[in-house]
Amino acid sequence: MSNSTRKVITALCLFILAGIMAGCFKQKNSISPQTMADAIHTVLEADRTAYTQLIVNRLSVEGNIIKASEHWKDDKALLLPAQMFRAGAEIAGKQNNFSYSLLSLWPINKKNAPKTDAEKKGLEEVVKTSNNFYVEETLGKKRFYTAVYPDKAVAEACIKCHNNHEDSPKKDFKMDDVMGAIVIRIPLDS
């Protein structure tokens, strides 16, 4: 099975999971937003870790077979793990069931900086404690359940990229350091 086929299957599974769980909110004995967010996070973290360790780290760091590059199209290279995550988030975002993003207090790409008070507070909390952070927030006129999960350095590729990148505001990451957070936002209003 090709890597692109795996990505499509993973995306479809996320969409199906989101659809099923979104429907559960309308039932009397529904699944809580935290349970839904935690389930989504489990899948996202597993896919992100697998791509980082089994594809990027193995092929670009250990095997030196193909590089991973932020200019992956021009360089005919692998997407960086953060870019792969963003690509999935953009596809999932078109479904309107929930959204997710990868944010950091030290983003290389400024688009990955916290934008809301909940994101900033959540990032500060997960960096300090490595514990998940949950809050309800209102954006515009819509209420959301926002869950923030620590995103840790899981491979040498993470550390090398962030510590050596010219735009990185932090250059002393070590394995298992919290480098940022996965933020999942679930709408609470119908």
Salt bridges, closest charged atoms under 4 A:
GLU70 OE2 - HIS165 NE2 2.59
ASP75 OD2 - LYS67 NZ 3.53
GLU119 OE2 - ARG185 NH2 3.06
GLU124 OE2 - LYS120 NZ 3.44
GLU136 OE1 - ARG143 NH1 3.06
GLU137 OE2 - ARG185 NH2 2.65
ASP151 OD2 - ARG48 NH2 2.87
GLU156 OE2 - LYS160 NZ 3.51
ASP172 OD1 - LYS170 NZ 2.85
ASP177 OD2 - LYS174 NZ 3.93
ASP189 OD1 - ARG143 NE 3.21
